[in-house]
Amino acid sequence: MSSTWAGVVFLGTLAAALAAVHVPFGDYMARVLTGTRHLAVERVIYRLGGVAPDADQTWKRYLRSVLAFSVVSVLFLYGLLRVQHLIWPPYTVPQMTADQSFNTAASFVTNTNWQSYSGESALGYVVQMTGLAVQNFASAAVGIAVAIALVRGFARTRTDRLGNFWVDLTRVCLRILLPLSVVAAVVFVGAGMIENFHHYATVHTLAGGQQTITGGPVASQEAIKEIGTNGGGFYNVNSAHPFENPTTWTNWIEIFLLLCIGFSLPRTFGRMIGDKRQGYAIVAVMGVLAVGSVVLMLVFQGTHHGTVPTAVGASTEGTETRFGIPDSAIFATGTTLTSTGSVDSFHDSYTSLGGAMTLLNMMLGEVAPGGTGSGLYGILILAVITVFVAGLMVGRTPEYLGKKLGARELKFASLYLLTTPALVLTGTGIAMALPIARAGMLNSGPHGLSEVLYAFTSAANNNGSAFAGLSANTVFYNYALGTVMLLGRFLPMIFVLGLAGSLASQQPVPASDGTLPTHRLLFVGLLTGVALIVVALTYFPALALGPLAEGLH
Amino acid sequence: MNAVASYLRNAVAALRILLLLTVIVGIGYPLVVFGIAQLPGLQTRANGSLLTLHGQVVGSRLIGQGFTDADGKPLPQYFQSRPSAAGAGYDPTATSASNLGPESIVDTLPDPADKASTGKQSLLTQVCARSLAVGRLDGVDGARPFCTPDGVGAVLAVFWSGPGYSGTVTRVVSLDQACPAHPFLATYRGVAVECARFGADYSKGQVVPIQGSAPARPAVPADAVTASASGLDPEISPAYATIQEARVAKTRGIPVAQLEALVARYRTGRDLGFLGEPRVNVLRLNLALDQQYPYTATR
């Protein structure tokens, strides 16, 4: 079998596995999030936490709980990072600076997991476990909670209540993320991923030199890192590190895990609104966008256009031998189509057009299937816009899932869509105007611009991957990107919950002849088109100056 | 006052829930996984899949090593790993890829007045230089497209008489060939090609890489000339192992056929026929060599 065909089979088996879990896993998540019974351990948490689990919250209360939890998380993690060098690191670590601690705290609380630090030389085991990994769970659960609140907005009528954030948070962590993580982590250990608390050990190599073998509770962190679409690696090189991704099939499992919640949530959505066809339509759009993207990526990486890839004879720079080029390209597509941002190969060294695909995937708003929860609410916002555009064409008041989309709803949806491009383009613009920010670029010319554009795109979309040549551990980038991550995470959440509140309070509109059916092929096509056009028009000039200028000559 | 109290209550609840989650998923969860990882069969893996020689730990099956002497020169008795961008090479405390882009083709030349200055090599020049070095070490042709015979990038700065690269060519410089190097092309469009001088400003010229006549599939395999993603890649392609066989066999004084058999034993195909790529674990192979055919230095 040729390398290309092996890649195609790799992709096919992934798609088949995702299709197989879509229904049972989606249904399971719906049961978890709609059930009325609390587990004993959950009751203990609610009692010790001092929250009333049966209090249904208004959208404002729900939002306040989300924000309170996130603010407290940022402060707690920031504090922990500032003192972690004192708590049993396995080697001597200097104190993390204030700007880097802020960046890292913002990064992990927002599900971005951008790493301006290098895990093996900056962090100890305690902070990785009790600081970063906890946010891997929590930030993923917050995303799902907000998405489910929006789904309830569609499902419920004439109420101002959207559910209880504390219950959603706890249930997602304990009943969805935790069991999956335990199973995945044990499988990972079986493949050679490490899980120990050793000090760093020096060994004498065959060639007569010395090498330091690192340790750490890696497998447990790796599992939730992919499942929660977090992506913050235990080590600097993330899932390319043999201790984080030891073999070819852990690579497959990692890609599967980072996609499985995103691709299953549309089923949960369909269940909860009582019309499974609507869920199929949404997952179809995600599937079309994802397949289109991965095919283009495979073509670009496989044909290895460009000077250095031609000189090499393949786009192997920045890839691992065990994964090869097709599997690395599939990982890169998966990680940027979701908000994961873990990498098993280095995007900065991809072909120009392959690199452009990773950028485009994030710019799409990470909706195919997107991050845990954020992908679902992202694509539902696009669906709202699509219905509105279709309504304009025929001159009817748009409605989606029995809810009228009036000025208030559209304002929330539009604000949501404008937030990320505004952050990305303003941020990149400011950085390009500042000599200290330009000095961070490793590559020159269009590729240098791509590095900065990638950084802001990754931060605003809470992805976390990088064109890693950029020297991002500077005061400017730490504060700028940290701020962009926070705004890129919580402004959209405000708009989503506002939209949810306004939808929930409506009377349902009965479907009429003029209602656009939103479960048919026509709508799938329209939504795909809107997703692509909204993105293409917004980012085309920036892409033209970066990867397209580099790749098309 | 009421609003403040409500915000405070909210924040306190948030903090309590966060601490409870920290106990469960931040402490309990990794400890449970750690506990399971202590089971026989899992434990050696959880501890890093370490390899030993004569009772001494020499490394990990999963972590690549450099097989060079203290000066970075390849030791001919060992199979060589891929180029590494992790620290000084294969340093697990400084893992890294090169992060150089596909059009990184123009070098910053070293300052001839400063002995310590190394300049900044473009990715293209690194690839060309490695190809040449591997070719020399293993006795195969090190030529590659876009590379000069002296192992740097074949890249010209072409200066034109008119704006926007129009008119006639007035001057041509081979950007990656520092003077007094002999330019890889005598003339370009009828103009003599110059070598490049440190510190000169060639930014007005059009950058033109020259592909040349080297085969599109060079004799030195792709993984031998490119840095891995982790900088710790434990494996090389079977093709790269093959071109090293003759040299290792000769250095150790064993028949090539025996070595081929050994390499074949450490060659792994695609898992399940479709996962990843075929590969050879370099440390395990070299360890087997040292165990079966000990090398006695004749230096």
Boltz contact constraints between the chains, C-beta under 6 A:
constraints:
  - contact:
      token1: [A, 6]
      token2: [B, 270]
      max_distance: 6.0
  - contact:
      token1: [A, 6]
      token2: [B, 274]
      max_distance: 6.0
  - contact:
      token1: [A, 9]
      token2: [B, 274]
      max_distance: 6.0
  - contact:
      token1: [A, 10]
      token2: [B, 274]
      max_distance: 6.0
  - contact:
      token1: [A, 45]
      token2: [B, 20]
      max_distance: 6.0
  - contact:
      token1: [A, 48]
      token2: [B, 20]
      max_distance: 6.0
  - contact:
      token1: [A, 49]
      token2: [B, 13]
      max_distance: 6.0
  - contact:
      token1: [A, 49]
      token2: [B, 16]
      max_distance: 6.0
  - contact:
      token1: [A, 49]
      token2: [B, 17]
      max_distance: 6.0
  - contact:
      token1: [A, 50]
      token2: [B, 13]
      max_distance: 6.0
  - contact:
      token1: [A, 50]
      token2: [B, 16]
      max_distance: 6.0
  - contact:
      token1: [A, 51]
      token2: [B, 13]
      max_distance: 6.0
  - contact:
      token1: [A, 64]
      token2: [B, 10]
      max_distance: 6.0
  - contact:
      token1: [A, 68]
      token2: [B, 10]
      max_distance: 6.0
  - contact:
      token1: [A, 68]
      token2: [B, 11]
      max_distance: 6.0
  - contact:
      token1: [A, 68]
      token2: [B, 14]
      max_distance: 6.0
  - contact:
      token1: [A, 69]
      token2: [B, 14]
      max_distance: 6.0
  - contact:
      token1: [A, 72]
      token2: [B, 11]
      max_distance: 6.0
  - contact:
      token1: [A, 72]
      token2: [B, 14]
      max_distance: 6.0
  - contact:
      token1: [A, 72]
      token2: [B, 15]
      max_distance: 6.0
  - contact:
      token1: [A, 72]
      token2: [B, 18]
      max_distance: 6.0
  - contact:
      token1: [A, 73]
      token2: [B, 18]
      max_distance: 6.0
  - contact:
      token1: [A, 120]
      token2: [B, 93]
      max_distance: 6.0
  - contact:
      token1: [A, 121]
      token2: [B, 93]
      max_distance: 6.0
  - contact:
      token1: [A, 129]
      token2: [B, 26]
      max_distance: 6.0
  - contact:
      token1: [A, 129]
      token2: [B, 30]
      max_distance: 6.0
  - contact:
      token1: [A, 130]
      token2: [B, 22]
      max_distance: 6.0
  - contact:
      token1: [A, 130]
      token2: [B, 26]
      max_distance: 6.0
  - contact:
      token1: [A, 133]
      token2: [B, 26]
      max_distance: 6.0
  - contact:
      token1: [A, 134]
      token2: [B, 21]
      max_distance: 6.0
  - contact:
      token1: [A, 134]
      token2: [B, 22]
      max_distance: 6.0
  - contact:
      token1: [A, 134]
      token2: [B, 25]
      max_distance: 6.0
  - contact:
      token1: [A, 134]
      token2: [B, 26]
      max_distance: 6.0
  - contact:
      token1: [A, 137]
      token2: [B, 25]
      max_distance: 6.0
  - contact:
      token1: [A, 138]
      token2: [B, 21]
      max_distance: 6.0
  - contact:
      token1: [A, 185]
      token2: [B, 33]
      max_distance: 6.0
  - contact:
      token1: [A, 186]
      token2: [B, 36]
      max_distance: 6.0
  - contact:
      token1: [A, 189]
      token2: [B, 37]
      max_distance: 6.0
  - contact:
      token1: [A, 189]
      token2: [B, 42]
      max_distance: 6.0
  - contact:
      token1: [A, 189]
      token2: [B, 45]
      max_distance: 6.0
  - contact:
      token1: [A, 189]
      token2: [B, 46]
      max_distance: 6.0
  - contact:
      token1: [A, 192]
      token2: [B, 45]
      max_distance: 6.0
  - contact:
      token1: [A, 192]
      token2: [B, 49]
      max_distance: 6.0
  - contact:
      token1: [A, 192]
      token2: [B, 62]
      max_distance: 6.0
  - contact:
      token1: [A, 194]
      token2: [B, 46]
      max_distance: 6.0
  - contact:
      token1: [A, 194]
      token2: [B, 48]
      max_distance: 6.0
  - contact:
      token1: [A, 195]
      token2: [B, 33]
      max_distance: 6.0
  - contact:
      token1: [A, 195]
      token2: [B, 34]
      max_distance: 6.0
  - contact:
      token1: [A, 195]
      token2: [B, 37]
      max_distance: 6.0
  - contact:
      token1: [A, 195]
      token2: [B, 46]
      max_distance: 6.0
  - contact:
      token1: [A, 196]
      token2: [B, 46]
      max_distance: 6.0
  - contact:
      token1: [A, 196]
      token2: [B, 47]
      max_distance: 6.0
  - contact:
      token1: [A, 203]
      token2: [B, 57]
      max_distance: 6.0
  - contact:
      token1: [A, 203]
      token2: [B, 59]
      max_distance: 6.0
  - contact:
      token1: [A, 205]
      token2: [B, 59]
      max_distance: 6.0
  - contact:
      token1: [A, 205]
      token2: [B, 65]
      max_distance: 6.0
  - contact:
      token1: [A, 206]
      token2: [B, 58]
      max_distance: 6.0
  - contact:
      token1: [A, 206]
      token2: [B, 286]
      max_distance: 6.0
  - contact:
      token1: [A, 207]
      token2: [B, 67]
      max_distance: 6.0
  - contact:
      token1: [A, 207]
      token2: [B, 75]
      max_distance: 6.0
  - contact:
      token1: [A, 212]
      token2: [B, 92]
      max_distance: 6.0
  - contact:
      token1: [A, 212]
      token2: [B, 93]
      max_distance: 6.0
  - contact:
      token1: [A, 213]
      token2: [B, 48]
      max_distance: 6.0
  - contact:
      token1: [A, 213]
      token2: [B, 60]
      max_distance: 6.0
  - contact:
      token1: [A, 214]
      token2: [B, 92]
      max_distance: 6.0
  - contact:
      token1: [A, 217]
      token2: [B, 30]
      max_distance: 6.0
  - contact:
      token1: [A, 220]
      token2: [B, 30]
      max_distance: 6.0
  - contact:
      token1: [A, 220]
      token2: [B, 33]
      max_distance: 6.0
  - contact:
      token1: [A, 235]
      token2: [B, 95]
      max_distance: 6.0
  - contact:
      token1: [A, 236]
      token2: [B, 95]
      max_distance: 6.0
  - contact:
      token1: [A, 237]
      token2: [B, 95]
      max_distance: 6.0
  - contact:
      token1: [A, 237]
      token2: [B, 230]
      max_distance: 6.0
  - contact:
      token1: [A, 240]
      token2: [B, 229]
      max_distance: 6.0
  - contact:
      token1: [A, 240]
      token2: [B, 230]
      max_distance: 6.0
  - contact:
      token1: [A, 241]
      token2: [B, 95]
      max_distance: 6.0
  - contact:
      token1: [A, 241]
      token2: [B, 230]
      max_distance: 6.0
  - contact:
      token1: [A, 242]
      token2: [B, 62]
      max_distance: 6.0
  - contact:
      token1: [A, 242]
      token2: [B, 63]
      max_distance: 6.0
  - contact:
      token1: [A, 242]
      token2: [B, 232]
      max_distance: 6.0
  - contact:
      token1: [A, 242]
      token2: [B, 234]
      max_distance: 6.0
  - contact:
      token1: [A, 246]
      token2: [B, 62]
      max_distance: 6.0
  - contact:
      token1: [A, 248]
      token2: [B, 271]
      max_distance: 6.0
  - contact:
      token1: [A, 248]
      token2: [B, 275]
      max_distance: 6.0
  - contact:
      token1: [A, 248]
      token2: [B, 276]
      max_distance: 6.0
  - contact:
      token1: [A, 249]
      token2: [B, 271]
      max_distance: 6.0
  - contact:
      token1: [A, 249]
      token2: [B, 275]
      max_distance: 6.0
  - contact:
      token1: [A, 306]
      token2: [B, 102]
      max_distance: 6.0
  - contact:
      token1: [A, 307]
      token2: [B, 103]
      max_distance: 6.0
  - contact:
      token1: [A, 307]
      token2: [B, 105]
      max_distance: 6.0
  - contact:
      token1: [A, 307]
      token2: [B, 146]
      max_distance: 6.0
  - contact:
      token1: [A, 307]
      token2: [B, 209]
      max_distance: 6.0
  - contact:
      token1: [A, 308]
      token2: [B, 102]
      max_distance: 6.0
  - contact:
      token1: [A, 308]
      token2: [B, 123]
      max_distance: 6.0
  - contact:
      token1: [A, 308]
      token2: [B, 124]
      max_distance: 6.0
  - contact:
      token1: [A, 309]
      token2: [B, 102]
      max_distance: 6.0
  - contact:
      token1: [A, 310]
      token2: [B, 145]
      max_distance: 6.0
  - contact:
      token1: [A, 311]
      token2: [B, 124]
      max_distance: 6.0
  - contact:
      token1: [A, 311]
      token2: [B, 127]
      max_distance: 6.0
  - contact:
      token1: [A, 311]
      token2: [B, 144]
      max_distance: 6.0
  - contact:
      token1: [A, 311]
      token2: [B, 145]
      max_distance: 6.0
  - contact:
      token1: [A, 311]
      token2: [B, 146]
      max_distance: 6.0
  - contact:
      token1: [A, 312]
      token2: [B, 127]
      max_distance: 6.0
  - contact:
      token1: [A, 312]
      token2: [B, 222]
      max_distance: 6.0
  - contact:
      token1: [A, 312]
      token2: [B, 226]
      max_distance: 6.0
  - contact:
      token1: [A, 313]
      token2: [B, 217]
      max_distance: 6.0
  - contact:
      token1: [A, 313]
      token2: [B, 218]
      max_distance: 6.0
  - contact:
      token1: [A, 313]
      token2: [B, 222]
      max_distance: 6.0
  - contact:
      token1: [A, 314]
      token2: [B, 222]
      max_distance: 6.0
  - contact:
      token1: [A, 316]
      token2: [B, 222]
      max_distance: 6.0
  - contact:
      token1: [A, 316]
      token2: [B, 223]
      max_distance: 6.0
  - contact:
      token1: [A, 316]
      token2: [B, 226]
      max_distance: 6.0
  - contact:
      token1: [A, 317]
      token2: [B, 226]
      max_distance: 6.0
  - contact:
      token1: [A, 318]
      token2: [B, 97]
      max_distance: 6.0
  - contact:
      token1: [A, 318]
      token2: [B, 229]
      max_distance: 6.0
  - contact:
      token1: [A, 319]
      token2: [B, 229]
      max_distance: 6.0
  - contact:
      token1: [A, 320]
      token2: [B, 228]
      max_distance: 6.0
  - contact:
      token1: [A, 320]
      token2: [B, 229]
      max_distance: 6.0
  - contact:
      token1: [A, 320]
      token2: [B, 233]
      max_distance: 6.0
  - contact:
      token1: [A, 321]
      token2: [B, 223]
      max_distance: 6.0
  - contact:
      token1: [A, 321]
      token2: [B, 233]
      max_distance: 6.0
  - contact:
      token1: [A, 321]
      token2: [B, 235]
      max_distance: 6.0
  - contact:
      token1: [A, 321]
      token2: [B, 279]
      max_distance: 6.0
  - contact:
      token1: [A, 322]
      token2: [B, 235]
      max_distance: 6.0
  - contact:
      token1: [A, 322]
      token2: [B, 276]
      max_distance: 6.0
  - contact:
      token1: [A, 322]
      token2: [B, 279]
      max_distance: 6.0
  - contact:
      token1: [A, 323]
      token2: [B, 276]
      max_distance: 6.0
  - contact:
      token1: [A, 324]
      token2: [B, 276]
      max_distance: 6.0
  - contact:
      token1: [A, 324]
      token2: [B, 277]
      max_distance: 6.0
  - contact:
      token1: [A, 327]
      token2: [B, 276]
      max_distance: 6.0
  - contact:
      token1: [A, 345]
      token2: [B, 229]
      max_distance: 6.0
  - contact:
      token1: [A, 346]
      token2: [B, 97]
      max_distance: 6.0
  - contact:
      token1: [A, 346]
      token2: [B, 99]
      max_distance: 6.0
  - contact:
      token1: [A, 346]
      token2: [B, 229]
      max_distance: 6.0
  - contact:
      token1: [A, 348]
      token2: [B, 99]
      max_distance: 6.0
  - contact:
      token1: [A, 351]
      token2: [B, 102]
      max_distance: 6.0
  - contact:
      token1: [A, 352]
      token2: [B, 102]
      max_distance: 6.0
  - contact:
      token1: [A, 442]
      token2: [B, 99]
      max_distance: 6.0
  - contact:
      token1: [A, 443]
      token2: [B, 101]
      max_distance: 6.0
  - contact:
      token1: [A, 443]
      token2: [B, 104]
      max_distance: 6.0
  - contact:
      token1: [A, 447]
      token2: [B, 101]
      max_distance: 6.0
  - contact:
      token1: [A, 468]
      token2: [B, 99]
      max_distance: 6.0
  - contact:
      token1: [A, 469]
      token2: [B, 99]
      max_distance: 6.0
  - contact:
      token1: [A, 550]
      token2: [B, 103]
      max_distance: 6.0
